[in-house]
Amino acid sequence: MAEREQKHRHRLQTYEMFYPYLGQLLGFLGFLAAIFGAIYLALHDKLIVAGLLVGAPVVGAIGWFVKSRVSLGRTEESKPISETGKKNSPKKRR
């Protein structure tokens, strides 16, 4: 019984290491598909649709990049009131 549980746990740990890479690969392939689809549509005089097809993934990637950079610089003390639920006022000495 314990050996089956250990094999199951090892298999789950293997999947946990594999899934982030799979997600990155599939995201990259989807991004490339959008780019090549936009090129194809642009060559066939569908410029508006091509612009939208390339614009959506690019805006999403830029938004993700900016959000990740902004959240790296924040600490618990520097978060706005809406995120922490309390004021960011300095403590008074007695």
C-alpha positions as YAML, in Angstrom:
chain: A
units: angstrom
residues:
- id: 1
  name: MET
  ca: [0.00, 0.00, 0.00]
- id: 2
  name: ALA
  ca: [2.76, 2.45, 0.97]
- id: 3
  name: GLU
  ca: [4.71, 1.61, -2.19]
- id: 4
  name: ARG
  ca: [1.71, 2.42, -4.39]
- id: 5
  name: GLU
  ca: [1.25, 5.71, -2.58]
- id: 6
  name: GLN
  ca: [4.93, 6.56, -3.03]
- id: 7
  name: LYS
  ca: [4.81, 5.77, -6.77]
- id: 8
  name: HIS
  ca: [1.70, 7.91, -7.09]
- id: 9
  name: ARG
  ca: [3.37, 10.78, -5.24]
- id: 10
  name: HIS
  ca: [6.49, 10.57, -7.43]
- id: 11
  name: ARG
  ca: [4.36, 10.61, -10.56]
- id: 12
  name: LEU
  ca: [2.51, 13.72, -9.33]
- id: 13
  name: GLN
  ca: [5.78, 15.47, -8.53]
- id: 14
  name: THR
  ca: [7.02, 14.69, -12.03]
- id: 15
  name: TYR
  ca: [3.88, 16.23, -13.50]
- id: 16
  name: GLU
  ca: [4.25, 19.32, -11.30]
- id: 17
  name: MET
  ca: [7.72, 19.90, -12.74]
- id: 18
  name: PHE
  ca: [6.54, 19.28, -16.31]
- id: 19
  name: TYR
  ca: [3.38, 21.46, -16.42]
- id: 20
  name: PRO
  ca: [5.01, 24.92, -16.23]
- id: 21
  name: TYR
  ca: [7.23, 24.10, -19.21]
- id: 22
  name: LEU
  ca: [4.28, 22.70, -21.12]
- id: 23
  name: GLY
  ca: [2.31, 25.89, -20.44]
- id: 24
  name: GLN
  ca: [5.17, 28.08, -21.64]
- id: 25
  name: LEU
  ca: [5.60, 26.00, -24.78]
- id: 26
  name: LEU
  ca: [1.89, 26.04, -25.62]
- id: 27
  name: GLY
  ca: [1.68, 29.78, -24.94]
- id: 28
  name: PHE
  ca: [4.62, 30.42, -27.24]
- id: 29
  name: LEU
  ca: [3.11, 28.22, -29.97]
- id: 30
  name: GLY
  ca: [-0.20, 30.07, -29.66]
- id: 31
  name: PHE
  ca: [1.59, 33.39, -29.92]
- id: 32
  name: LEU
  ca: [3.43, 32.22, -33.05]
- id: 33
  name: ALA
  ca: [0.17, 30.96, -34.56]
- id: 34
  name: ALA
  ca: [-1.38, 34.40, -34.02]
- id: 35
  name: ILE
  ca: [1.62, 36.12, -35.63]
- id: 36
  name: PHE
  ca: [1.67, 33.79, -38.67]
- id: 37
  name: GLY
  ca: [-2.12, 34.04, -38.97]
- id: 38
  name: ALA
  ca: [-1.87, 37.81, -38.98]
- id: 39
  name: ILE
  ca: [0.82, 37.69, -41.67]
- id: 40
  name: TYR
  ca: [-1.33, 35.39, -43.79]
- id: 41
  name: LEU
  ca: [-4.38, 37.65, -43.38]
- id: 42
  name: ALA
  ca: [-2.34, 40.77, -44.16]
- id: 43
  name: LEU
  ca: [-1.08, 39.19, -47.37]
- id: 44
  name: HIS
  ca: [-4.69, 38.49, -48.37]
- id: 45
  name: ASP
  ca: [-5.85, 42.11, -47.83]
- id: 46
  name: LYS
  ca: [-7.52, 41.59, -44.43]
- id: 47
  name: LEU
  ca: [-5.48, 44.26, -42.64]
- id: 48
  name: ILE
  ca: [-7.97, 45.09, -39.88]
- id: 49
  name: VAL
  ca: [-8.43, 41.49, -38.81]
- id: 50
  name: ALA
  ca: [-4.67, 40.92, -39.07]
- id: 51
  name: GLY
  ca: [-4.04, 43.91, -36.82]
- id: 52
  name: LEU
  ca: [-6.50, 42.65, -34.26]
- id: 53
  name: LEU
  ca: [-5.08, 39.15, -34.40]
- id: 54
  name: VAL
  ca: [-1.56, 40.36, -33.73]
- id: 55
  name: GLY
  ca: [-2.63, 43.14, -31.36]
- id: 56
  name: ALA
  ca: [-4.44, 40.99, -28.80]
- id: 57
  name: PRO
  ca: [-1.50, 38.68, -27.94]
- id: 58
  name: VAL
  ca: [0.97, 41.56, -27.96]
- id: 59
  name: VAL
  ca: [-1.17, 43.64, -25.59]
- id: 60
  name: GLY
  ca: [-1.59, 40.60, -23.35]
- id: 61
  name: ALA
  ca: [2.15, 39.92, -23.27]
- id: 62
  name: ILE
  ca: [2.95, 43.56, -22.54]
- id: 63
  name: GLY
  ca: [0.31, 43.67, -19.80]
- id: 64
  name: TRP
  ca: [1.69, 40.52, -18.20]
- id: 65
  name: PHE
  ca: [5.24, 41.92, -18.35]
- id: 66
  name: VAL
  ca: [4.27, 45.25, -16.80]
- id: 67
  name: LYS
  ca: [2.19, 43.57, -14.07]
- id: 68
  name: SER
  ca: [5.04, 41.25, -13.13]
- id: 69
  name: ARG
  ca: [7.52, 44.15, -12.95]
- id: 70
  name: VAL
  ca: [5.21, 46.33, -10.85]
- id: 71
  name: SER
  ca: [4.46, 43.55, -8.37]
- id: 72
  name: LEU
  ca: [8.18, 42.80, -7.87]
- id: 73
  name: GLY
  ca: [8.84, 46.23, -6.37]
- id: 74
  name: ARG
  ca: [6.05, 46.12, -3.81]
- id: 75
  name: THR
  ca: [6.32, 45.09, -0.20]
- id: 76
  name: GLU
  ca: [3.63, 44.79, 2.44]
- id: 77
  name: GLU
  ca: [4.33, 48.34, 3.70]
- id: 78
  name: SER
  ca: [4.19, 49.95, 0.25]
- id: 79
  name: LYS
  ca: [0.88, 48.45, -0.91]
- id: 80
  name: PRO
  ca: [-2.10, 50.80, -1.21]
- id: 81
  name: ILE
  ca: [-4.85, 50.78, 1.40]
- id: 82
  name: SER
  ca: [-7.19, 48.84, -0.87]
- id: 83
  name: GLU
  ca: [-4.81, 45.84, -0.97]
- id: 84
  name: THR
  ca: [-3.80, 45.67, 2.70]
- id: 85
  name: GLY
  ca: [-6.99, 46.92, 4.32]
- id: 86
  name: LYS
  ca: [-5.15, 49.32, 6.64]
- id: 87
  name: LYS
  ca: [-3.48, 52.71, 6.46]
- id: 88
  name: ASN
  ca: [0.20, 53.04, 5.76]
- id: 89
  name: SER
  ca: [0.98, 55.51, 8.51]
- id: 90
  name: PRO
  ca: [4.20, 55.43, 10.52]
- id: 91
  name: LYS
  ca: [3.99, 54.13, 14.07]
- id: 92
  name: LYS
  ca: [4.11, 56.75, 16.81]
- id: 93
  name: ARG
  ca: [6.66, 56.55, 19.58]
- id: 94
  name: ARG
  ca: [5.61, 57.04, 23.18]
...
